[in-house]
Amino acid sequence: MQEAAKALMLVLLSFAVLTPFASTYPDGLERVAETIGVEEPEPVWGGLMPDYTLPIIENPYASTVLAGFIGAVMVAAASFALGKTLNMKKR
């Protein structure tokens, strides 16, 4: 369990350090859509963290880092819960 916690902390620290280097340019699919003039419809619901940010935080760097951290913790918690559930079913 301690190894998993160390690995998670290393991933989160790496994420915080590398976030400023993320490209602000659109990826391949977005670029093609822009080139041919396809527009994205307005979503019905924007989600919890639209565009990997937290709308309540004004600093874009801090907003992105916190959104990534929260997302990573949510995925780790869901993975842990799924692992426990599957392990209980085997017994």
N, C-alpha and C positions, 0 to 999 in steps of 0.2 A: 504494500500500500504506500509506503514511503517513497518507493521508486516512482510510482505513478504521480505522486504529488510533486516530486522533483521535476519530472518530465513536463508536467502541466505548467509549472512555474517557468521552466526554460522556454516553452513555446510561447507563453504570454509575454515574457520579457523580450523575446525575439520579435514578436509582433509589435510591441511598443516601440522598439528601436527601428524596425523596418517600415513602419506606417508612413513616415514622411516621404519615403521614396516611391510610394505608389503612384502610378501614372494617372494624370487627370484627363488624359485623352481617352476617347471611347475605344472599347475593344472591337474586334473584327466584325461581329454581328451588328453592333451599334453603328459602326462606321459605314457598313454597307447600307443599312437602313437610312442613314442620313444622306448618303450619296444618291440613292434612288428616290428620296423624298417621302419615305414612309414615316408617318408620325404615330407616336404611341398614344393610345387613348388615355384619358384621365382615369386613374384607378378609382374604384369604388371606396377602397380603404387604403390609406398610405402605409399601414403596418406600424409595428412598434418602433423600428429604427429605419426610417426611409433613407435610402442611399447611404447606408452604413454610417448614419449620424444619429445623435440624440438632439432633437429639436429644442429641448430646454436648455442646452448648453451653447453659448454663443461662440466660443473659441473652436474653430473648425478642427484643429489638431486634437485637442482634448476630447471633443465630441466623437471623433472617429476612433481614437484609442479606447475610450470608454465603451463605445458601441461594440467594438471588436472584443474587448474583455468580457462584456456581458454576454455576447454571443458565444464565445468560447466556453464560458462557465455553463451556459444553458445546454450546449451540446454535450459537454462533459457530464453534467447531471443527468441528462436524458440517456446517455450511453451507460452510465453507472446503473440507473434504474432498470434499463432494459436488460443489462447483464445480470442483475440480481433476480429479476423476474424469470429469465430463462434458466438461471441456475436453480431456482426453487422448483421449477417444473420438472427438471431432470431427477430430482430427489424423489 
